Amino acid sequence: SILSFEFAGFVAIALIMYYILPKKCQWAVLLTASYVFYLYAGWKTVGFILVTTVTTWYGAGRIGDLQAGYRDAAAVNRDIWSREERRSKKASYDRKQRNILILVVMFNIGMLAVFKFRRFIPWFDRNWIMPLGISFYTFQTVGYIVDVYRGKIGPERHFGRYALFTSYFPSIMEGPINRYQQMRDQFRAEHPFCLDSLKSGAGLFIWGLFKKLVIANRIAMFTKPVFSDPDSVSVSGARMLLAVLLWSLQLYGDFSGGIDMIRGVSRMFGIEVADNFRRPFFSKTLSEYWHRWHISLSMWLQDYVFYPLALSKAAAKIGKKARKRFGAQVGKTLPGAIASVVTFLLIGLWHDVALYYVAYGLWHGVLLGLSNMTAPAVAGFT
């Protein structure tokens, strides 16, 4: 736990080794620390993160090889291939890349799904625990291989640095979901000791600790008895309402406090990870709220789920039919509304496979979809 003295001691030892050893070894120190941390937290499940690391690294490398292979072949045969041959060759290379992508993504998402739905699988051994950080490192690595497939980044040829991206210990427990293009240069760079960064990181860590222990945990002393026995005669309607309102603040203190602690530890190593919460309760709309709350998850789902669904050929057909039957506004916004419902359903399942989280995701998805569809009508009253 990041609240334990053991974690603080582990970070202190890692920092000492990080700055006293040659700077060219810093990435190796972090990789070693990450796997020592992972083995200490649960050595029985280390095989799963290794499998994800190997499959996504190798798959992205093969996709990169195919992309380079087509570019080289097209350049050599520029004056030989006809337009039809060029299209045929490109389609063949694209098909191979797509098959690799589908195979790797389905394998790793399937592994995550098995653990998420394990209590509904009769043959699954209940003694198996959820691998530490599997949701975070699965989404990180899937995002990486998709970005390589899309041509946004080139594949990482250095297995060790890629393994560090997958297992980076400060963010393996609570996030954020890092993007490879944001971490690549930081892992490659040499970071000299900086007292200001150390003090700034320590201050951010202490602030996060305050939010978790003083704000979240103190509020929990009031909300937990209410939610554990809501039918008690001592729980009045006013107390229940206050508990519901305070629970949001409790959740924010716990989640954002954890992220601040992680950002603080990472900053001590000279590495910046994304901020996951930006004053979400000051949002003016539900859409803005989700751009401020659990930002890395929201942006990941936006890039890899929402946009591919909303801009797909199937969505275009749905929009075209809706435009004919219900008008231009519905036709324009319905594909996005459907994609919102699917995206927020996944947000609910991300937290847990439970009815209340499914309802939570569907509620937000439906509200966002309806708000977009009715925006012009509502604007007329404001």
C-alpha positions in Angstrom: 0.0 0.0 0.0 1.2 3.5 -0.8 0.2 4.5 2.7 2.6 2.1 4.4 6.0 2.8 5.9 7.3 -0.1 3.8 6.4 1.8 0.6 8.1 5.0 1.9 11.2 3.0 2.7 11.2 1.3 -0.7 11.0 4.6 -2.4 13.9 6.0 -0.4 16.1 3.1 -1.3 15.1 3.3 -5.0 15.9 7.1 -5.0 19.4 6.5 -3.5 20.2 3.9 -6.0 18.7 6.0 -8.8 21.0 9.0 -8.2 24.2 7.3 -7.0 24.6 4.8 -9.9 25.6 6.0 -13.3 22.8 8.0 -15.0 22.8 5.7 -18.0 21.6 3.0 -15.7 18.6 5.0 -14.3 16.0 3.3 -16.5 17.4 -0.1 -15.3 17.2 1.0 -11.7 13.5 1.9 -12.2 12.8 -1.4 -14.1 14.5 -3.4 -11.3 12.6 -1.5 -8.6 9.3 -2.0 -10.5 9.7 -5.7 -10.7 11.0 -6.0 -7.1 7.9 -4.0 -6.0 5.6 -6.2 -8.2 7.2 -9.5 -6.9 6.8 -8.3 -3.3 3.2 -7.3 -3.9 2.2 -10.6 -5.4 4.8 -12.9 -7.0 2.3 -15.4 -8.1 0.8 -13.1 -10.7 4.0 -11.7 -12.2 3.7 -14.0 -15.2 0.6 -12.1 -16.4 2.4 -8.8 -16.7 5.3 -10.5 -18.4 3.0 -12.1 -20.9 1.3 -8.8 -21.7 4.6 -7.1 -22.0 6.0 -9.7 -24.4 2.9 -10.0 -26.6 2.3 -6.3 -27.0 6.1 -5.5 -27.6 6.5 -8.3 -30.1 3.2 -7.5 -31.8 3.9 -3.8 -32.2 7.4 -4.7 -33.5 5.9 -7.0 -36.2 3.4 -4.2 -37.2 6.3 -1.8 -37.4 8.2 -4.2 -39.6 5.3 -4.6 -41.9 4.8 -0.8 -42.2 8.5 -0.4 -43.0 8.4 -3.3 -45.4 5.5 -1.8 -47.4 7.3 1.6 -47.5 10.5 0.0 -48.8 8.7 -2.2 -51.3 6.7 0.8 -52.6 9.8 2.9 -53.0 11.7 0.2 -54.9 8.8 -0.7 -57.1 7.5 2.9 -57.6 7.9 2.8 -61.3 7.0 -0.9 -61.7 3.7 -1.4 -59.8 0.5 -0.3 -61.4 -2.1 1.6 -59.4 -4.0 -1.6 -58.9 -0.9 -3.5 -57.8 0.0 -0.8 -55.3 -3.5 -1.0 -53.8 -3.4 -4.8 -53.7 0.0 -4.8 -52.0 -1.0 -2.2 -49.5 -4.2 -4.1 -48.7 -2.2 -7.2 -48.1 0.2 -5.5 -45.7 -2.7 -3.7 -44.0 -4.5 -7.0 -43.5 -1.5 -8.6 -41.9 -1.1 -5.7 -39.5 -4.8 -5.7 -38.6 -4.7 -9.5 -37.9 -1.7 -9.0 -35.5 -3.4 -6.1 -33.8 -6.7 -8.0 -33.3 -5.0 -11.1 -32.0 -2.8 -9.2 -29.5 -5.6 -6.9 -28.3 -8.2 -9.6 -28.0 -5.8 -11.9 -26.1 -4.9 -9.2 -23.5 -8.3 -7.7 -23.2 -9.6 -11.3 -22.9 -7.1 -12.0 -20.1 -8.4 -8.8 -18.2 -12.0 -9.8 -18.8 -11.5 -13.3 -17.4 -10.2 -11.7 -14.1 -13.0 -9.1 -14.1 -15.7 -11.7 -14.6 -14.0 -14.5 -12.7 -16.8 -15.0 -10.2 -19.2 -15.8 -13.1 -16.9 -18.4 -14.6 -17.5 -21.9 -13.1 -14.1 -23.3 -14.1 -12.1 -20.4 -12.8 -10.0 -21.1 -9.7 -11.3 -18.7 -7.0 -7.9 -18.8 -5.3 -6.4 -16.7 -8.0 -6.2 -13.1 -7.0 -6.4 -10.2 -9.4 -2.9 -9.4 -10.7 -1.7 -6.0 -9.4 -2.5 -3.2 -11.8 -3.8 -5.4 -14.6 -6.4 -2.9 -15.7 -3.8 -0.1 -15.9 -1.1 -2.0 -17.7 -3.5 -3.7 -20.0 -5.0 -0.4 -21.2 -1.5 1.2 -21.4 -0.1 -1.6 -23.6 -3.3 -1.8 -25.8 -3.1 1.9 -26.3 0.6 1.6 -27.3 0.1 -1.1 -29.9 -3.0 0.7 -31.4 -0.9 3.9 -31.7 1.8 1.9 -33.5 -0.8 0.4 -35.8 -2.2 3.9 -36.5 1.2 5.2 -37.3 1.2 7.7 -34.5 4.4 6.3 -33.0 7.1 3.9 -34.0 7.6 0.6 -32.1 10.0 0.5 -29.2 12.8 -1.8 -30.1 14.4 -1.8 -26.6 12.6 -4.5 -24.7 13.8 -3.3 -21.3 12.6 0.3 -21.7 9.2 -1.0 -22.9 9.0 -3.4 -19.9 9.6 -0.3 -17.7 6.7 1.5 -19.4 4.5 -1.5 -18.6 5.5 -2.0 -15.0 6.5 1.5 -13.8 5.9 1.0 -10.1 4.6 4.5 -9.0 1.6 4.2 -11.3 1.0 0.4 -11.3 -1.4 0.5 -8.4 -3.7 3.6 -8.9 -2.8 5.0 -12.3 -2.8 7.2 -14.2 -3.1 5.3 -17.6 0.1 6.6 -19.2 0.7 7.0 -22.9 3.9 5.7 -24.3 4.7 8.9 -26.3 4.4 10.8 -23.0 6.8 8.5 -21.1 9.3 7.4 -23.8 11.7 10.4 -23.7 11.5 10.6 -20.0 12.6 7.0 -19.6 15.4 7.5 -22.1 16.7 10.8 -20.6 19.3 11.1 -17.9 18.0 12.8 -14.8 20.5 14.7 -12.6 19.8 15.1 -8.9 17.6 18.2 -8.4 16.7 19.3 -4.9 13.8 21.4 -6.1 12.2 18.4 -7.8 12.8 16.3 -4.7 11.1 18.9 -2.4 8.3 19.5 -4.9 7.6 15.8 -5.2 7.7 15.3 -1.5 5.3 18.2 -1.0 2.9 16.8 -3.5 3.2 13.3 -1.9 2.4 14.8 1.6 -0.6 16.8 0.1 -2.0 13.6 -1.4 -1.4 11.8 1.9 -3.4 14.6 3.7 -6.3 14.2 1.2 -6.5 10.4 1.8 -6.0 10.3 5.5 -7.4 13.5 6.8 -10.2 14.2 4.3 -11.3 10.9 2.8 -10.8 8.7 5.8 -12.4 11.2 8.2 -15.5 11.5 6.0 -15.6 7.7 5.8 -16.1 7.6 9.6 -19.5 9.3 9.0 -20.5 7.7 5.7 -19.6 4.1 6.3 -22.0 3.5 9.2 -24.8 5.1 7.1 -24.2 3.0 4.0 -23.5 -0.2 5.9 -27.0 -0.1 7.7 -29.2 2.3 5.7 -32.4 0.8 7.2 -31.4 1.6 10.7 -33.9 3.8 12.6 -31.0 6.1 13.6 -30.4 7.0 9.9 -32.6 9.9 9.1 -33.3 11.2 5.6 -31.2 14.3 6.3 -28.3 12.2 7.5 -28.6 9.9 4.4 -28.6 12.9 2.1 -25.6 14.4 3.8 -23.8 11.0 3.5 -24.5 10.8 -0.2 -23.1 14.3 -0.7 -20.1 13.7 1.5 -19.4 10.4 -0.2 -18.5 12.3 -3.5 -16.0 14.3 -1.6 -14.6 11.2 0.1 -14.2 9.5 -3.2 -12.4 12.6 -4.7 -10.1 12.8 -1.7 -9.2 9.2 -1.9 -8.7 9.0 -5.7 -7.0 12.3 -6.2 -5.0 12.0 -3.1 -3.6 8.7 -4.4 -2.8 10.2 -7.7 -1.0 13.2 -6.0 1.1 10.7 -4.0 2.0 8.9 -7.2 2.8 12.1 -9.1 4.9 13.2 -6.1 7.0 10.0 -6.0 7.5 10.1 -9.8 8.6 13.7 -9.7 11.3 12.8 -7.2 12.8 10.6 -10.0 12.5 13.5 -12.4 9.6 12.0 -14.3 6.2 13.6 -14.7 3.0 11.6 -15.1 -0.4 13.0 -16.0 -2.7 14.7 -13.5 -5.9 12.6 -13.3 -8.2 15.1 -11.5 -8.6 18.9 -12.2 -11.2 20.3 -9.8 -14.1 18.2 -11.2 -16.7 19.7 -8.9 -16.2 23.1 -10.5 -17.5 21.7 -13.9 -20.5 23.4 -15.5 -21.6 20.4 -17.5 -21.5 16.6 -17.1 -19.3 16.4 -20.2 -16.8 18.9 -18.7 -16.9 16.9 -15.4 -15.7 13.8 -17.2 -12.9 15.8 -18.8 -11.8 16.6 -15.2 -12.4 13.3 -13.4 -10.2 10.3 -13.9 -8.9 12.1 -17.0 -6.5 9.4 -18.2 -9.3 6.8 -18.3 -11.8 9.1 -19.9 -9.2 10.2 -22.6 -8.2 6.5 -23.2 -11.8 5.4 -23.8 -12.4 8.5 -25.9 -9.5 7.7 -28.2 -9.8 4.0 -28.4 -13.5 3.3 -27.9 -15.7 6.4 -28.4 -14.2 7.8 -31.6 -13.8 4.4 -33.3 -17.5 3.7 -32.6 -18.9 7.1 -33.3 -17.0 7.4 -36.6 -17.4 3.9 -37.8 -19.3 2.9 -41.0 -22.0 1.3 -38.9 -22.5 4.5 -36.9 -22.7 6.5 -40.2 -25.5 4.2 -41.4 -27.4 4.6 -38.2 -27.0 8.3 -38.4 -28.2 8.4 -42.0 -31.4 6.4 -41.2 -32.1 8.5 -38.1 -31.7 11.7 -40.1 -34.4 10.6 -42.5 -36.8 9.6 -39.8 -36.2 12.0 -36.9 -34.4 15.0 -38.5 -30.9 16.3 -38.9 -30.1 16.9 -35.2 -31.0 13.4 -34.1 -29.2 11.9 -37.1 -26.1 14.0 -36.3 -25.9 13.2 -32.6 -27.4 9.6 -32.3 -24.1 7.8 -33.3 -22.2 9.8 -30.6 -25.0 9.1 -28.1 -24.8 5.3 -28.7 -21.0 5.5 -28.4 -21.3 7.4 -25.1 -23.6 4.7 -23.6 -21.1 2.0 -24.6 -18.1 4.0 -23.3 -19.7 4.7 -20.0 -20.8 1.2 -19.6 -17.2 0.2 -19.9 -16.3 2.9 -17.3 -18.7 1.2 -14.9 -17.3 -2.3 -15.6 -13.8 -0.9 -15.2 -14.5 -0.2 -11.6 -16.2 -3.6 -10.9 -18.5 -6.1 -12.5 -21.5 -5.3 -10.3 -25.0 -4.1 -11.0 -24.6 -0.7 -9.3 -21.5 0.1 -11.4 -23.3 -1.0 -14.6 -26.2 1.3 -13.6 -23.7 4.1 -12.8 -22.1 3.8 -16.2 -25.4 3.6 -18.1 -26.9 6.5 -16.2 -24.0 8.8 -17.2 -23.9 7.5 -20.7 -27.6 8.0 -21.3 -27.5 11.5 -19.7 -24.6 12.6 -21.9 -26.2 11.2 -25.0 -29.5 12.9 -24.3 -27.8 16.2 -23.5 -26.0 16.2 -26.8 -29.2 15.3 -28.8 -31.3 17.9 -27.1 -28.7 20.7 -26.9 -30.2 23.0 -29.5 -33.7 22.7 -28.0 -32.3 23.4 -24.5 -30.2 26.3 -25.7 -33.4 28.0 -26.9 -34.6 28.3 -23.3 -31.3 29.8 -22.0 
